[in-house]
Amino acid sequence: MIIANPIYDVVFKYLLKDVEIARELLSTILGEEVISLDVKPQETTTENTASSVSILRFDFKAVIKTKSGERKKALIELQKAKQVFDVMRFRRYLGDNYRKEDLILDDTGQSKKLPLPIVTIYFLGFPLDNIKNAVVKINREYRDVITQEVLDVQEDFVELLTHDSYLIQLKLLAGKSRTKLEKVLQVFSPEFKTDDNHQLNFKGDLNEPLVQKIVARLERAIASEEIREKMDVEDEIDRIFERELSKLALEKDRIIAAKDQELEAKDQELEAKDQELEAERQKAEALLKELEELRKQMKK
């Protein structure tokens, strides 16, 4: 089944504009039911023209039903980057969300403007150096530092100052689909790549209803001339990015080689001075021996 490749920003954005698909996808990633979902107007695509690095960002305001049955509001920040990213961009966007507030009912039923808990999800089109797992959750725990006991508590003060994160490394998604999440994320798997980078030949599990919805939408995407043209533009941006990276790598190698030559010349200079000092030391030792011999002769 031929579908549009969702690694492209334009396709990924088109996919998540279907709020029902976005809601079910986020529910599957979080492992908790997202009851309702609003796409915040701060949804942006940020590009650095100097490096052509693109980061696609979505801010969702969600009502989540936890495993304990509690309902809570939260901000879900989803970001996607195809190339190795500048981590400060991610930190800056996260800082923006920490400053936002929303109306929440307190225990007395009064409406108050308070900050929302934050969950971050990162779709990465490049591998991380030290994490070899396709999907990783980085979560919080309350631990008594003295006794090392894990505390079964939650505190609003702490919840609003920290957050859970999910890392999804798209290039590591190939392989067996053991869970619903893996079956859903198969639509991003590089194992279905074709000669045309714009499309995948999807052969994953179509028995999962959410997969069916995603695949149907990605079929419509590949049929759209406008989306295909925007994918061409992304390809050109990627080519420029790769060329700039190659230039930077060559320049880096040139600078390192020049520094190595400079250090080698200094090493040779120091070696020559060492040899000169050694020769002077040997001369001084020879003179001392001669003086010692003269003293011995004078004593006779």
C-alpha atoms as an extended CHARMM CRD file, in Angstrom:
* protein
*
       300  EXT
         1         1  MET       CA              0.0000000000        0.0000000000        0.0000000000  PROA      1               0.0000000000
         2         2  ILE       CA              1.6060000000        3.2680000000       -1.1390000000  PROA      2               0.0000000000
         3         3  ILE       CA              1.4010000000        6.1260000000        1.3720000000  PROA      3               0.0000000000
         4         4  ALA       CA              3.0870000000        9.4980000000        1.8080000000  PROA      4               0.0000000000
         5         5  ASN       CA              6.2740000000        9.3870000000        3.8660000000  PROA      5               0.0000000000
         6         6  PRO       CA              5.3960000000       11.0750000000        7.2030000000  PROA      6               0.0000000000
         7         7  ILE       CA              9.0490000000       11.9210000000        7.8910000000  PROA      7               0.0000000000
         8         8  TYR       CA              8.3830000000       14.9830000000        5.7160000000  PROA      8               0.0000000000
         9         9  ASP       CA              7.2110000000       17.9810000000        7.7230000000  PROA      9               0.0000000000
        10        10  VAL       CA              4.3900000000       18.8040000000        5.3220000000  PROA      10              0.0000000000
        11        11  VAL       CA              3.0280000000       15.2350000000        5.5450000000  PROA      11              0.0000000000
        12        12  PHE       CA              3.4340000000       15.0130000000        9.3170000000  PROA      12              0.0000000000
        13        13  LYS       CA              1.6070000000       18.3290000000        9.6840000000  PROA      13              0.0000000000
        14        14  TYR       CA             -1.1690000000       17.1740000000        7.3460000000  PROA      14              0.0000000000
        15        15  LEU       CA             -1.5200000000       13.9640000000        9.3700000000  PROA      15              0.0000000000
        16        16  LEU       CA             -1.8600000000       15.7110000000       12.7340000000  PROA      16              0.0000000000
        17        17  LYS       CA             -4.3080000000       18.2930000000       11.4310000000  PROA      17              0.0000000000
        18        18  ASP       CA             -6.8240000000       15.4690000000       11.7240000000  PROA      18              0.0000000000
        19        19  VAL       CA             -7.6270000000       16.1020000000       15.3950000000  PROA      19              0.0000000000
        20        20  GLU       CA             -9.0940000000       12.6150000000       15.9250000000  PROA      20              0.0000000000
        21        21  ILE       CA             -5.9460000000       10.9610000000       14.6040000000  PROA      21              0.0000000000
        22        22  ALA       CA             -3.8150000000       13.3070000000       16.7280000000  PROA      22              0.0000000000
        23        23  ARG       CA             -5.9220000000       12.5040000000       19.8180000000  PROA      23              0.0000000000
        24        24  GLU       CA             -5.6580000000        8.7340000000       19.3270000000  PROA      24              0.0000000000
        25        25  LEU       CA             -1.9510000000        8.8880000000       18.4680000000  PROA      25              0.0000000000
        26        26  LEU       CA             -1.1630000000       10.9060000000       21.6010000000  PROA      26              0.0000000000
        27        27  SER       CA             -3.2930000000        8.5360000000       23.7080000000  PROA      27              0.0000000000
        28        28  THR       CA             -1.3090000000        5.5930000000       22.3590000000  PROA      28              0.0000000000
        29        29  ILE       CA              2.0540000000        7.2280000000       23.0570000000  PROA      29              0.0000000000
        30        30  LEU       CA              1.1050000000        8.3800000000       26.5650000000  PROA      30              0.0000000000
        31        31  GLY       CA             -0.6220000000        5.1330000000       27.5200000000  PROA      31              0.0000000000
        32        32  GLU       CA             -3.5130000000        7.2130000000       28.9080000000  PROA      32              0.0000000000
        33        33  GLU       CA             -6.7480000000        8.3040000000       27.2580000000  PROA      33              0.0000000000
        34        34  VAL       CA             -6.7370000000       11.8020000000       25.8030000000  PROA      34              0.0000000000
        35        35  ILE       CA            -10.4080000000       12.7190000000       26.1310000000  PROA      35              0.0000000000
        36        36  SER       CA            -10.2870000000       16.0150000000       24.2760000000  PROA      36              0.0000000000
        37        37  LEU       CA             -7.6510000000       17.8960000000       22.3500000000  PROA      37              0.0000000000
        38        38  ASP       CA             -7.2120000000       21.4470000000       21.1190000000  PROA      38              0.0000000000
        39        39  VAL       CA             -4.4050000000       22.4550000000       18.7910000000  PROA      39              0.0000000000
        40        40  LYS       CA             -2.9980000000       25.6570000000       20.2190000000  PROA      40              0.0000000000
        41        41  PRO       CA             -2.5720000000       28.5750000000       17.7800000000  PROA      41              0.0000000000
        42        42  GLN       CA              1.1850000000       28.6050000000       18.5540000000  PROA      42              0.0000000000
        43        43  GLU       CA              1.6660000000       25.6830000000       16.1780000000  PROA      43              0.0000000000
        44        44  THR       CA              4.7440000000       26.7500000000       14.2010000000  PROA      44              0.0000000000
        45        45  THR       CA              7.3910000000       25.6120000000       11.8000000000  PROA      45              0.0000000000
        46        46  THR       CA             10.7260000000       27.1380000000       12.6700000000  PROA      46              0.0000000000
        47        47  GLU       CA             13.5930000000       27.1730000000       10.2240000000  PROA      47              0.0000000000
        48        48  ASN       CA             17.0980000000       28.5280000000       10.6880000000  PROA      48              0.0000000000
        49        49  THR       CA             18.0570000000       29.8340000000        7.2560000000  PROA      49              0.0000000000
        50        50  ALA       CA             21.7610000000       29.7340000000        8.0730000000  PROA      50              0.0000000000
        51        51  SER       CA             21.7750000000       25.9840000000        8.7100000000  PROA      51              0.0000000000
        52        52  SER       CA             18.4520000000       24.9850000000        7.0960000000  PROA      52              0.0000000000
        53        53  VAL       CA             17.5330000000       23.0210000000       10.2240000000  PROA      53              0.0000000000
        54        54  SER       CA             13.7850000000       22.6170000000       10.4890000000  PROA      54              0.0000000000
        55        55  ILE       CA             11.8440000000       21.8500000000       13.6470000000  PROA      55              0.0000000000
        56        56  LEU       CA              8.1050000000       21.2550000000       13.4040000000  PROA      56              0.0000000000
        57        57  ARG       CA              6.2630000000       22.0970000000       16.5990000000  PROA      57              0.0000000000
        58        58  PHE       CA              2.7270000000       21.4560000000       17.8200000000  PROA      58              0.0000000000
        59        59  ASP       CA              1.2670000000       22.6530000000       21.1080000000  PROA      59              0.0000000000
        60        60  PHE       CA             -1.8210000000       20.7320000000       22.2070000000  PROA      60              0.0000000000
        61        61  LYS       CA             -4.0610000000       21.5390000000       25.1670000000  PROA      61              0.0000000000
        62        62  ALA       CA             -5.4620000000       18.2050000000       26.3250000000  PROA      62              0.0000000000
        63        63  VAL       CA             -7.7910000000       16.7330000000       28.8920000000  PROA      63              0.0000000000
        64        64  ILE       CA             -6.3190000000       13.3900000000       29.9530000000  PROA      64              0.0000000000
        65        65  LYS       CA             -7.9800000000       10.5650000000       31.8480000000  PROA      65              0.0000000000
        66        66  THR       CA             -5.2920000000        8.9750000000       34.0040000000  PROA      66              0.0000000000
        67        67  LYS       CA             -5.1080000000        5.2670000000       34.8360000000  PROA      67              0.0000000000
        68        68  SER       CA             -6.5990000000        6.0500000000       38.2410000000  PROA      68              0.0000000000
        69        69  GLY       CA             -9.6520000000        7.6190000000       36.5620000000  PROA      69              0.0000000000
        70        70  GLU       CA             -8.6860000000       11.2170000000       37.3880000000  PROA      70              0.0000000000
        71        71  ARG       CA             -9.1460000000       13.8700000000       34.7170000000  PROA      71              0.0000000000
        72        72  LYS       CA             -6.4680000000       16.5070000000       34.3120000000  PROA      72              0.0000000000
        73        73  LYS       CA             -5.5700000000       19.2750000000       31.8910000000  PROA      73              0.0000000000
        74        74  ALA       CA             -2.1000000000       19.2920000000       30.3990000000  PROA      74              0.0000000000
        75        75  LEU       CA             -0.0710000000       20.8980000000       27.6590000000  PROA      75              0.0000000000
        76        76  ILE       CA              1.4140000000       18.3880000000       25.2320000000  PROA      76              0.0000000000
        77        77  GLU       CA              4.3200000000       19.8010000000       23.2810000000  PROA      77              0.0000000000
        78        78  LEU       CA              5.2300000000       17.7280000000       20.2390000000  PROA      78              0.0000000000
        79        79  GLN       CA              8.3200000000       18.5340000000       18.2200000000  PROA      79              0.0000000000
        80        80  LYS       CA              9.7940000000       16.8250000000       15.1890000000  PROA      80              0.0000000000
        81        81  ALA       CA             13.2630000000       17.3140000000       13.7540000000  PROA      81              0.0000000000
        82        82  LYS       CA             14.7330000000       15.5410000000       10.7220000000  PROA      82              0.0000000000
        83        83  GLN       CA             18.3390000000       16.6440000000       11.2310000000  PROA      83              0.0000000000
        84        84  VAL       CA             20.6230000000       16.8050000000       14.2420000000  PROA      84              0.0000000000
        85        85  PHE       CA             19.1540000000       19.6380000000       16.2570000000  PROA      85              0.0000000000
        86        86  ASP       CA             20.3190000000       22.5400000000       18.3600000000  PROA      86              0.0000000000
        87        87  VAL       CA             19.0570000000       21.5510000000       21.8120000000  PROA      87              0.0000000000
        88        88  MET       CA             18.6560000000       25.2170000000       22.7830000000  PROA      88              0.0000000000
        89        89  ARG       CA             15.7440000000       25.4990000000       20.3330000000  PROA      89              0.0000000000
        90        90  PHE       CA             13.8850000000       22.7560000000       22.1770000000  PROA      90              0.0000000000
        91        91  ARG       CA             14.6630000000       24.3770000000       25.5250000000  PROA      91              0.0000000000
        92        92  ARG       CA             13.4250000000       27.7590000000       24.2940000000  PROA      92              0.0000000000
        93        93  TYR       CA             10.0780000000       26.3580000000       23.1180000000  PROA      93              0.0000000000
        94        94  LEU       CA              9.6850000000       24.4700000000       26.3870000000  PROA      94              0.0000000000
        95        95  GLY       CA             10.3740000000       27.6600000000       28.3300000000  PROA      95              0.0000000000
        96        96  ASP       CA              7.6020000000       29.3970000000       26.3950000000  PROA      96              0.0000000000
        97        97  ASN       CA              5.1000000000       26.7720000000       27.5610000000  PROA      97              0.0000000000
        98        98  TYR       CA              6.1980000000       26.9490000000       31.1930000000  PROA      98              0.0000000000
        99        99  ARG       CA              5.0670000000       30.5940000000       31.1940000000  PROA      99              0.0000000000
       100       100  LYS       CA              1.5560000000       29.8280000000       29.9120000000  PROA      100             0.0000000000
       101       101  GLU       CA             -1.5020000000       29.6400000000       32.1610000000  PROA      101             0.0000000000
       102       102  ASP       CA             -5.0120000000       28.2430000000       31.7510000000  PROA      102             0.0000000000
       103       103  LEU       CA             -8.3070000000       28.2760000000       33.6700000000  PROA      103             0.0000000000
       104       104  ILE       CA             -8.5410000000       25.3400000000       36.0950000000  PROA      104             0.0000000000
       105       105  LEU       CA            -11.1480000000       24.4760000000       38.7180000000  PROA      105             0.0000000000
       106       106  ASP       CA             -9.6450000000       24.1550000000       42.2080000000  PROA      106             0.0000000000
       107       107  ASP       CA            -10.8840000000       21.8340000000       44.9830000000  PROA      107             0.0000000000
       108       108  THR       CA            -13.6220000000       24.3340000000       45.9430000000  PROA      108             0.0000000000
       109       109  GLY       CA            -14.9400000000       24.5620000000       42.3820000000  PROA      109             0.0000000000
       110       110  GLN       CA            -13.5270000000       28.0580000000       41.8540000000  PROA      110             0.0000000000
       111       111  SER       CA            -11.9680000000       28.8790000000       38.4960000000  PROA      111             0.0000000000
       112       112  LYS       CA             -8.3390000000       29.9730000000       38.7070000000  PROA      112             0.0000000000
       113       113  LYS       CA             -5.6960000000       30.8130000000       36.1460000000  PROA      113             0.0000000000
       114       114  LEU       CA             -2.8370000000       28.4050000000       36.7600000000  PROA      114             0.0000000000
       115       115  PRO       CA              0.0280000000       26.8530000000       34.7810000000  PROA      115             0.0000000000
       116       116  LEU       CA             -0.6670000000       23.4440000000       33.2530000000  PROA      116             0.0000000000
       117       117  PRO       CA              1.4790000000       20.3160000000       33.6090000000  PROA      117             0.0000000000
       118       118  ILE       CA              3.5960000000       19.7250000000       30.4980000000  PROA      118             0.0000000000
       119       119  VAL       CA              4.3820000000       16.5610000000       28.5550000000  PROA      119             0.0000000000
       120       120  THR       CA              6.9580000000       16.6990000000       25.7420000000  PROA      120             0.0000000000
       121       121  ILE       CA              7.1440000000       14.2920000000       22.8000000000  PROA      121             0.0000000000
       122       122  TYR       CA             10.0880000000       14.3720000000       20.3940000000  PROA      122             0.0000000000
       123       123  PHE       CA              9.9910000000       12.6670000000       16.9840000000  PROA      123             0.0000000000
       124       124  LEU       CA             13.6280000000       12.4760000000       15.8930000000  PROA      124             0.0000000000
       125       125  GLY       CA             14.6920000000       11.6760000000       12.3450000000  PROA      125             0.0000000000
       126       126  PHE       CA             18.2690000000       10.9970000000       13.4620000000  PROA      126             0.0000000000
       127       127  PRO       CA             19.7700000000        8.5310000000       15.9650000000  PROA      127             0.0000000000
       128       128  LEU       CA             20.9600000000        9.5800000000       19.3920000000  PROA      128             0.0000000000
       129       129  ASP       CA             24.4610000000        8.5700000000       20.4240000000  PROA      129             0.0000000000
       130       130  ASN       CA             23.6980000000        6.6350000000       23.6000000000  PROA      130             0.0000000000
       131       131  ILE       CA             20.0460000000        5.5360000000       23.3500000000  PROA      131             0.0000000000
       132       132  LYS       CA             19.5040000000        2.5160000000       21.1030000000  PROA      132             0.0000000000
       133       133  ASN       CA             15.7810000000        2.0370000000       21.8400000000  PROA      133             0.0000000000
       134       134  ALA       CA             13.1490000000        3.2830000000       19.4120000000  PROA      134             0.0000000000
       135       135  VAL       CA             10.7160000000        4.6760000000       22.0170000000  PROA      135             0.0000000000
       136       136  VAL       CA             11.8410000000        5.8630000000       25.4430000000  PROA      136             0.0000000000
       137       137  LYS       CA              9.9550000000        7.5420000000       28.2770000000  PROA      137             0.0000000000
       138       138  ILE       CA             11.8370000000        9.7690000000       30.6930000000  PROA      138             0.0000000000
       139       139  ASN       CA              9.6140000000       10.1680000000       33.7350000000  PROA      139             0.0000000000
       140       140  ARG       CA              9.7890000000       11.4700000000       37.2690000000  PROA      140             0.0000000000
       141       141  GLU       CA              9.7770000000        9.6760000000       40.5830000000  PROA      141             0.0000000000
       142       142  TYR       CA              9.7000000000       10.9660000000       44.1340000000  PROA      142             0.0000000000
       143       143  ARG       CA             12.5300000000        9.3900000000       46.1330000000  PROA      143             0.0000000000
       144       144  ASP       CA             13.7320000000        9.9050000000       49.7000000000  PROA      144             0.0000000000
       145       145  VAL       CA             17.4090000000       10.6510000000       49.1710000000  PROA      145             0.0000000000
       146       146  ILE       CA             18.3490000000        9.4210000000       52.6800000000  PROA      146             0.0000000000
       147       147  THR       CA             16.5420000000        6.0600000000       52.6460000000  PROA      147             0.0000000000
       148       148  GLN       CA             16.2650000000        5.6830000000       48.8210000000  PROA      148             0.0000000000
       149       149  GLU       CA             12.5700000000        4.8450000000       49.3190000000  PROA      149             0.0000000000
       150       150  VAL       CA             10.3460000000        5.6150000000       46.3100000000  PROA      150             0.0000000000
       151       151  LEU       CA              7.4290000000        7.7360000000       47.5650000000  PROA      151             0.0000000000
       152       152  ASP       CA              3.9070000000        7.0520000000       46.3120000000  PROA      152             0.0000000000
       153       153  VAL       CA              2.8760000000       10.7250000000       46.3340000000  PROA      153             0.0000000000
       154       154  GLN       CA              2.2360000000       13.6340000000       43.9900000000  PROA      154             0.0000000000
       155       155  GLU       CA              2.6370000000       17.3200000000       44.7100000000  PROA      155             0.0000000000
       156       156  ASP       CA              1.2850000000       20.0650000000       42.4300000000  PROA      156             0.0000000000
       157       157  PHE       CA              4.3050000000       22.2590000000       43.1490000000  PROA      157             0.0000000000
       158       158  VAL       CA              6.6220000000       19.5490000000       41.8310000000  PROA      158             0.0000000000
       159       159  GLU       CA              4.3560000000       18.5180000000       38.9470000000  PROA      159             0.0000000000
       160       160  LEU       CA              4.3180000000       22.0700000000       37.5760000000  PROA      160             0.0000000000
       161       161  LEU       CA              8.0960000000       22.4530000000       37.7820000000  PROA      161             0.0000000000
       162       162  THR       CA              9.0130000000       19.1540000000       36.0930000000  PROA      162             0.0000000000
       163       163  HSD       CA              7.6780000000       17.1410000000       33.1900000000  PROA      163             0.0000000000
       164       164  ASP       CA              7.6780000000       13.7390000000       31.4930000000  PROA      164             0.0000000000
       165       165  SER       CA              9.2690000000       13.3030000000       28.0630000000  PROA      165             0.0000000000
       166       166  TYR       CA              8.9630000000       10.7610000000       25.2710000000  PROA      166             0.0000000000
       167       167  LEU       CA             11.6880000000       10.1830000000       22.6610000000  PROA      167             0.0000000000
       168       168  ILE       CA             10.7760000000        8.4490000000       19.3990000000  PROA      168             0.0000000000
       169       169  GLN       CA             13.7210000000        7.6720000000       17.1100000000  PROA      169             0.0000000000
       170       170  LEU       CA             12.1160000000        7.1360000000       13.7310000000  PROA      170             0.0000000000
       171       171  LYS       CA             15.0760000000        5.3210000000       12.1630000000  PROA      171             0.0000000000
       172       172  LEU       CA             14.9710000000        2.6440000000       14.8740000000  PROA      172             0.0000000000
       173       173  LEU       CA             11.3180000000        1.6600000000       14.3830000000  PROA      173             0.0000000000
       174       174  ALA       CA             11.9490000000       -1.2530000000       12.0000000000  PROA      174             0.0000000000
       175       175  GLY       CA             11.1860000000       -4.7420000000       13.2880000000  PROA      175             0.0000000000
       176       176  LYS       CA              8.3960000000       -6.6830000000       14.9240000000  PROA      176             0.0000000000
       177       177  SER       CA              5.2490000000       -4.9340000000       16.1520000000  PROA      177             0.0000000000
       178       178  ARG       CA              4.5320000000       -6.3770000000       19.5990000000  PROA      178             0.0000000000
       179       179  THR       CA              2.2810000000       -3.6450000000       21.0140000000  PROA      179             0.0000000000
       180       180  LYS       CA             -0.3610000000       -1.2600000000       19.7420000000  PROA      180             0.0000000000
       181       181  LEU       CA              2.1530000000        1.5960000000       19.9370000000  PROA      181             0.0000000000
       182       182  GLU       CA              4.6570000000       -0.2820000000       17.7820000000  PROA      182             0.0000000000
       183       183  LYS       CA              1.9410000000       -1.1690000000       15.2620000000  PROA      183             0.0000000000
       184       184  VAL       CA              0.9140000000        2.4960000000       15.0180000000  PROA      184             0.0000000000
       185       185  LEU       CA              4.4640000000        3.8150000000       14.7630000000  PROA      185             0.0000000000
       186       186  GLN       CA              5.1860000000        1.3520000000       11.9330000000  PROA      186             0.0000000000
       187       187  VAL       CA              3.8450000000        4.0030000000        9.5420000000  PROA      187             0.0000000000
       188       188  PHE       CA              7.1200000000        5.8940000000       10.2100000000  PROA      188             0.0000000000
       189       189  SER       CA              9.3470000000        2.8320000000        9.8090000000  PROA      189             0.0000000000
       190       190  PRO       CA             12.2660000000        3.0760000000        7.3290000000  PROA      190             0.0000000000
       191       191  GLU       CA             11.7660000000       -0.6250000000        6.4680000000  PROA      191             0.0000000000
       192       192  PHE       CA              8.9770000000        0.4130000000        4.0690000000  PROA      192             0.0000000000
       193       193  LYS       CA             11.1150000000        2.8780000000        2.0850000000  PROA      193             0.0000000000
       194       194  THR       CA             10.9300000000        2.8110000000       -1.7070000000  PROA      194             0.0000000000
       195       195  ASP       CA             13.0860000000        4.2640000000       -4.4810000000  PROA      195             0.0000000000
       196       196  ASP       CA             10.9280000000        7.3730000000       -4.1880000000  PROA      196             0.0000000000
       197       197  ASN       CA             11.6860000000        9.1060000000       -0.8620000000  PROA      197             0.0000000000
       198       198  HSD       CA              8.2730000000       10.7390000000       -0.9500000000  PROA      198             0.0000000000
       199       199  GLN       CA              6.4330000000        7.5000000000       -0.4010000000  PROA      199             0.0000000000
       200       200  LEU       CA              6.4450000000        4.2860000000        1.6180000000  PROA      200             0.0000000000
       201       201  ASN       CA              5.1620000000        0.8790000000        0.5780000000  PROA      201             0.0000000000
       202       202  PHE       CA              3.4050000000        0.1770000000        3.8590000000  PROA      202             0.0000000000
       203       203  LYS       CA              3.0840000000       -3.5080000000        4.7520000000  PROA      203             0.0000000000
       204       204  GLY       CA              2.3080000000       -3.1550000000        8.4410000000  PROA      204             0.0000000000
       205       205  ASP       CA             -0.6150000000       -4.4000000000       10.5290000000  PROA      205             0.0000000000
       206       206  LEU       CA             -3.8550000000       -3.0010000000        9.0890000000  PROA      206             0.0000000000
       207       207  ASN       CA             -6.0360000000       -4.7470000000       11.6780000000  PROA      207             0.0000000000
       208       208  GLU       CA             -5.4330000000       -1.8860000000       14.1230000000  PROA      208             0.0000000000
       209       209  PRO       CA             -8.2000000000        0.7650000000       13.6240000000  PROA      209             0.0000000000
       210       210  LEU       CA             -5.8710000000        3.7230000000       14.2550000000  PROA      210             0.0000000000
       211       211  VAL       CA             -3.4000000000        2.3860000000       11.6890000000  PROA      211             0.0000000000
       212       212  GLN       CA             -6.2500000000        2.1910000000        9.1920000000  PROA      212             0.0000000000
       213       213  LYS       CA             -7.1210000000        5.8670000000        9.8090000000  PROA      213             0.0000000000
       214       214  ILE       CA             -3.4930000000        6.9980000000        9.5150000000  PROA      214             0.0000000000
       215       215  VAL       CA             -2.8520000000        4.9950000000        6.3510000000  PROA      215             0.0000000000
       216       216  ALA       CA             -6.0430000000        6.2990000000        4.7170000000  PROA      216             0.0000000000
       217       217  ARG       CA             -4.9940000000        9.8820000000        5.4340000000  PROA      217             0.0000000000
       218       218  LEU       CA             -1.4480000000        9.2750000000        4.1720000000  PROA      218             0.0000000000
       219       219  GLU       CA             -2.9060000000        7.7810000000        0.9810000000  PROA      219             0.0000000000
       220       220  ARG       CA             -4.7580000000       11.0500000000        0.4350000000  PROA      220             0.0000000000
       221       221  ALA       CA             -1.5680000000       12.9720000000        1.1320000000  PROA      221             0.0000000000
       222       222  ILE       CA              0.4630000000       11.1760000000       -1.5530000000  PROA      222             0.0000000000
       223       223  ALA       CA             -2.3280000000       11.8970000000       -4.0450000000  PROA      223             0.0000000000
       224       224  SER       CA             -2.0980000000       15.6510000000       -3.3700000000  PROA      224             0.0000000000
       225       225  GLU       CA             -0.0350000000       17.5620000000       -5.9230000000  PROA      225             0.0000000000
       226       226  GLU       CA              0.3780000000       20.4660000000       -3.4800000000  PROA      226             0.0000000000
       227       227  ILE       CA              1.8480000000       18.1890000000       -0.7910000000  PROA      227             0.0000000000
       228       228  ARG       CA              4.1980000000       16.5060000000       -3.2960000000  PROA      228             0.0000000000
       229       229  GLU       CA              5.4810000000       19.9400000000       -4.3980000000  PROA      229             0.0000000000
       230       230  LYS       CA              6.1400000000       20.9130000000       -0.7940000000  PROA      230             0.0000000000
       231       231  MET       CA              8.0060000000       17.6330000000       -0.3050000000  PROA      231             0.0000000000
       232       232  ASP       CA             10.2090000000       18.6140000000       -3.2610000000  PROA      232             0.0000000000
       233       233  VAL       CA             10.9880000000       21.8900000000       -1.4910000000  PROA      233             0.0000000000
       234       234  GLU       CA             11.9420000000       19.9870000000        1.6660000000  PROA      234             0.0000000000
       235       235  ASP       CA             14.2300000000       17.7600000000       -0.4020000000  PROA      235             0.0000000000
       236       236  GLU       CA             16.0130000000       20.8340000000       -1.7410000000  PROA      236             0.0000000000
       237       237  ILE       CA             16.3740000000       22.2510000000        1.7840000000  PROA      237             0.0000000000
       238       238  ASP       CA             17.8370000000       18.9260000000        2.9170000000  PROA      238             0.0000000000
       239       239  ARG       CA             20.2960000000       18.9300000000        0.0110000000  PROA      239             0.0000000000
       240       240  ILE       CA             21.4100000000       22.4630000000        0.9190000000  PROA      240             0.0000000000
       241       241  PHE       CA             21.7690000000       21.3670000000        4.5320000000  PROA      241             0.0000000000
       242       242  GLU       CA             23.9090000000       18.3800000000        3.5440000000  PROA      242             0.0000000000
       243       243  ARG       CA             26.0950000000       20.5600000000        1.3050000000  PROA      243             0.0000000000
       244       244  GLU       CA             26.6030000000       23.0470000000        4.1210000000  PROA      244             0.0000000000
       245       245  LEU       CA             27.4520000000       20.2140000000        6.4950000000  PROA      245             0.0000000000
       246       246  SER       CA             30.0120000000       18.8860000000        4.0050000000  PROA      246             0.0000000000
       247       247  LYS       CA             31.5590000000       22.3450000000        3.6640000000  PROA      247             0.0000000000
       248       248  LEU       CA             31.7190000000       22.7240000000        7.4240000000  PROA      248             0.0000000000
       249       249  ALA       CA             33.2770000000       19.2610000000        7.7590000000  PROA      249             0.0000000000
       250       250  LEU       CA             35.9230000000       20.0830000000        5.1430000000  PROA      250             0.0000000000
       251       251  GLU       CA             36.6660000000       23.4150000000        6.7970000000  PROA      251             0.0000000000
       252       252  LYS       CA             36.9140000000       21.6980000000       10.1570000000  PROA      252             0.0000000000
       253       253  ASP       CA             39.3300000000       19.1230000000        8.7090000000  PROA      253             0.0000000000
       254       254  ARG       CA             41.3960000000       21.9030000000        7.1150000000  PROA      254             0.0000000000
       255       255  ILE       CA             41.6440000000       23.8150000000       10.4000000000  PROA      255             0.0000000000
       256       256  ILE       CA             42.5410000000       20.6440000000       12.3250000000  PROA      256             0.0000000000
       257       257  ALA       CA             45.1920000000       19.7350000000        9.7340000000  PROA      257             0.0000000000
       258       258  ALA       CA             46.6680000000       23.2510000000        9.9250000000  PROA      258             0.0000000000
       259       259  LYS       CA             46.7170000000       23.0830000000       13.7310000000  PROA      259             0.0000000000
       260       260  ASP       CA             48.3460000000       19.6480000000       13.5800000000  PROA      260             0.0000000000
       261       261  GLN       CA             51.0400000000       20.9910000000       11.2580000000  PROA      261             0.0000000000
       262       262  GLU       CA             51.5500000000       23.9560000000       13.5710000000  PROA      262             0.0000000000
       263       263  LEU       CA             51.8450000000       21.6800000000       16.5930000000  PROA      263             0.0000000000
       264       264  GLU       CA             54.2050000000       19.3690000000       14.6910000000  PROA      264             0.0000000000
       265       265  ALA       CA             56.4020000000       22.3300000000       13.7660000000  PROA      265             0.0000000000
       266       266  LYS       CA             56.4510000000       23.4390000000       17.4070000000  PROA      266             0.0000000000
       267       267  ASP       CA             57.2890000000       19.9010000000       18.5040000000  PROA      267             0.0000000000
       268       268  GLN       CA             60.1840000000       19.8170000000       16.0390000000  PROA      268             0.0000000000
       269       269  GLU       CA             61.3280000000       23.2200000000       17.2770000000  PROA      269             0.0000000000
       270       270  LEU       CA             61.1860000000       22.0420000000       20.8940000000  PROA      270             0.0000000000
       271       271  GLU       CA             63.0080000000       18.8450000000       19.9500000000  PROA      271             0.0000000000
       272       272  ALA       CA             65.7390000000       20.8760000000       18.2590000000  PROA      272             0.0000000000
       273       273  LYS       CA             66.0730000000       23.0630000000       21.3740000000  PROA      273             0.0000000000
       274       274  ASP       CA             66.2160000000       19.9570000000       23.5400000000  PROA      274             0.0000000000
       275       275  GLN       CA             69.0030000000       18.5950000000       21.3650000000  PROA      275             0.0000000000
       276       276  GLU       CA             70.8220000000       21.9350000000       21.5770000000  PROA      276             0.0000000000
       277       277  LEU       CA             70.4810000000       21.9750000000       25.3590000000  PROA      277             0.0000000000
       278       278  GLU       CA             71.6780000000       18.3800000000       25.5150000000  PROA      278             0.0000000000
       279       279  ALA       CA             74.7540000000       19.3070000000       23.4690000000  PROA      279             0.0000000000
       280       280  GLU       CA             75.4390000000       22.2460000000       25.7830000000  PROA      280             0.0000000000
       281       281  ARG       CA             75.0120000000       19.9800000000       28.8180000000  PROA      281             0.0000000000
       282       282  GLN       CA             77.4830000000       17.4870000000       27.3710000000  PROA      282             0.0000000000
       283       283  LYS       CA             79.9730000000       20.3140000000       26.7140000000  PROA      283             0.0000000000
       284       284  ALA       CA             79.5800000000       21.5200000000       30.2940000000  PROA      284             0.0000000000
       285       285  GLU       CA             80.1570000000       17.9950000000       31.6110000000  PROA      285             0.0000000000
       286       286  ALA       CA             83.2910000000       17.6950000000       29.4570000000  PROA      286             0.0000000000
       287       287  LEU       CA             84.6100000000       21.0200000000       30.8160000000  PROA      287             0.0000000000
       288       288  LEU       CA             83.9280000000       19.9160000000       34.3760000000  PROA      288             0.0000000000
       289       289  LYS       CA             85.8810000000       16.7270000000       33.7510000000  PROA      289             0.0000000000
       290       290  GLU       CA             88.7800000000       18.7360000000       32.3370000000  PROA      290             0.0000000000
       291       291  LEU       CA             88.7320000000       21.0430000000       35.3680000000  PROA      291             0.0000000000
       292       292  GLU       CA             88.6930000000       18.0330000000       37.6740000000  PROA      292             0.0000000000
       293       293  GLU       CA             91.6840000000       16.6060000000       35.8750000000  PROA      293             0.0000000000
       294       294  LEU       CA             93.5340000000       19.9300000000       36.1710000000  PROA      294             0.0000000000
       295       295  ARG       CA             92.8400000000       20.0580000000       39.9370000000  PROA      295             0.0000000000
       296       296  LYS       CA             94.2060000000       16.5470000000       40.3450000000  PROA      296             0.0000000000
       297       297  GLN       CA             97.3780000000       17.4670000000       38.3980000000  PROA      297             0.0000000000
       298       298  MET       CA             97.8670000000       20.6720000000       40.4320000000  PROA      298             0.0000000000
       299       299  LYS       CA             97.6240000000       18.6990000000       43.6980000000  PROA      299             0.0000000000
       300       300  LYS       CA            100.4710000000       16.4500000000       42.5350000000  PROA      300             0.0000000000
